[in-house]
Amino acid sequence: MAETSTIVYIDPASARQLATQALASHSVPSDRATVIADSLVFADLRGVDTHGINRLSGYLDRVKAGVLNPNPDLSFTIKTPVMAHLDAKNTFGFIGAHMAIEKATEMASQYGLGVVAVNHSNHYGMAATYLLHAIEKGYAAMAFTNASRSMPAWGSREALLGTSPFAVGVPGGERGHFILDMSPSVAARGKIRKAARRGEAIPEGYALDREGRPTTDPNAALEGVVLPIGGPKGSGLAMMMDIFGGILSGAAFAGEVNDQYHNLSEPQNVGHWFLVFKPDIFLDGGVKEFRDRMDKLMLRIRESEKAMGVERIFTSGEIEADKERERQKNGIPYTRGEIDALNALAKEYGLDARLVEMK
């Protein structure tokens, strides 16, 4: 194994500091830099490292190119007591989405329900970030977004749909929360970028090359298309993301969201759509009854009879929660090559922060 592929465990605090300083060096205010850095490191902690700090340089490239606004003034347009709209003015998707989930939660606290749509935004990272924001305050949430074209509609070979996740979160009781953050593709495009970065092959069935042939070469896959999960089912989910994230919000849609990596001359115009609601509102027993019912479901799923060869049955979000606890304690695994690249980025921008290995 090449030295650059060696896994090293990094102190999460040092990753957060490096990301925060890098963002601040590009005119992102400290409060917003903290939100973005926390979101990136949180993805790495939960094992969603396709959406972690390795994406940082890509965001900063867009700021330097003048197609991502580091600090616009943002305000909501209130449509009804439970519905609002945010023009993100081409800032970081993390900021537009963070503000939107805050506003939707605020409306839900007063009326039981809040819906916020966002346009003129950018990639917002790991969808579970926003679900957990609502869950930690006792609310259930749905988070939809759209993305640049990377997947064909079922039966096509033309990249037209994005691979943004279908994301739903519901607070639980003692047995934990339910968090479904699921791409409509067999594999998220970020996983293919990660394989390309690490010089690894991808499994068969992930993607087609630009000629429409199956490939295990991640670089060829990035020039081609990823495939929808479950054939027409994944294709339908991707269309739903484009409808809610793009059409309903007033953002780009139908393949018109610009690629964040290959188009540095135009804004992305990504759209988001959030629904936050009080999950116990229909139950006479209120919060306690709701949480007890969630615990019952979680327990029955996990303790159901196992198929041959299965050691443990997980519920959605459980693996990521376990990983987060483990990585908070033992560090985030990055390859030596990824660490060197991030430290070189910090040096390029004159930062004093560096990634620090766990002892």
Secondary structure, DSSP 8 states (H G I E B T S, - for coil): --GGG-EEEE-HHHHHHHHHHHHHTTT--HHHHHHHHHHHHHHHHTT-GGGSGGGHHHHHHHHHTTSS-SS----EEEEETTEEEEE-TT--HHHHHHHHHHHHHHHHHHHSEEEEEEEEE-----THHHHHHHHTTT-EEEEEE---S-B--TT--S--B----EEEEE--STT--EEEEE-SBSS-HHHHHHHHHHT----TTSEE-TTS-EE--HHHHHHSEE-BTTTHHHHHHHHHHHIIIIITTT---TT-S--TTT--SS---EEEEEEEE-TTTT-TTHHHHHHHHHHHHHHHHHTS---TT------TTHHHHHHHHHHHHH-EEEEHHHHHHHHHHHHHTT-S----B--
